[in-house]
Amino acid sequence: MTKYPVARPSLADLEEKYASDAIRSGWISSTGPYLERFETEFAVRAGTTAAVATNNGTTALHLVLAAAGIGPGDEVIVPALTYVATANAVTYCGARPVFVDVDPQSWCIDPEQVAAAVTPRTRAVLAVDLYGHPADYARLREICTAHGLRLVADAAESLSGSLRGKPVGALADATTFSFFGNKILTCGEGGCVTTSDPDLAARMRLLRNQGMDPDRRYFFPVVGYNYRLTNVAAAILCAQLERCDVMVARRRAIVDAYDRYSAASPLLSAPVTAPDVTRAPWMASLVLNRDAGFDRERLTGRLSDAGVDTRPFFHPLPALPAYGSLPVDAYPVSGDLSRRGFNMPTFVDMSQDDVEAILQRLDDALRGCRAETALR
Ligand SMILES: *Cc1c(COP(=O)(O)O)cnc(C)c1O
């Protein structure tokens, strides 16, 4: 029986060629032609004037907040439902993440709740394009402008998405990406921040390199970090960028097949995409209906037995011990999605036959759960 992991990187001859080239050149640390090429090409794709590469997506988040001057006593508004790195980056600054619930349709931060959560200490809104759906940046921008706040986007899961034709990367004051092994583009570990604010970009470059004055070696005006990406990782990313459109198209076809299946199923719901949005095809996300008669774990347990790996949706962060251990339903929409949502295997090198085999196993698992429920 073929086993299907939730994710698997797509690495081709081109990645190997560029990585070998970087190794043979001797430029394996954080200087080299692939780094410059990657930053230039990534900024063009994002539609911004700058891209600042980092060694992962979490450091990209911390770098942009640190460069924006966020520190102790400050508050940053973040969604309750996201990966923990979003809130951790705020905490690293000594600032406080203020959680608000997500919208039941887009699963992204609810702008009206953001407006209600602003206090005199609020400095920024950090929106997350959860499971590929861009947040409502038009409304968030109005709120941020009205209160003088920075608008930052965590686009770790939404590369290739867009809002009203504008690409993810250019929708906020600064946008962060992750190139972890399960993301849409990968180099193992890597990240990037895109922005069209030259002062913010310069500050990020300074802090990324230990705070060293770019014109004076070993002279450090501020305390910085070592958040640099390597030239070898950038070489892999240059290859991934060349193959990006083809890889995204393949992912999109896979996610569409899951969406069609769940839209036709009485037991599942497909995600809802706003009319002016292109959702990025990261990991296919399905939600078990409330009236299914059985819980998600029963279904994902059966899928696991059938060789199909899944991931549950994230826990609401305020429910985690690190962020207060509040009841899961303190943020009701996040709590509800967190209990019912799950991700299905989504990777570029999955064939059409694989997709059909997985959907058949999903169908069998749902039937099995239903039969078991009827017997009880
Ligand atoms: C993957 C991810 C990150 C950061 O990822 P790294 O593993 O540090 O590269 C941040 N936010 C979200 C929403 C993510 O999915």
The ligand as a Gaussian input file, in Angstrom:
#p B3LYP/6-31G(d) Opt

LIG

0 1
 C        5.691000      28.040000       8.637000
 C        5.142000      29.234000       9.300000
 C        5.958000      30.224000       9.926000
 C        7.440000      30.182000      10.118000
 O        8.138000      29.201000       9.756000
 P        9.630000      28.708000       9.955000
 O        9.451000      27.273000      10.256000
 O       10.271000      29.475000      11.037000
 O       10.270000      28.966000       8.619000
 C        5.340000      31.342000      10.440000
 N        4.022000      31.516000      10.366000
 C        3.205000      30.620000       9.781000
 C        1.749000      30.922000       9.706000
 C        3.732000      29.441000       9.253000
 O        2.909000      28.546000       8.689000

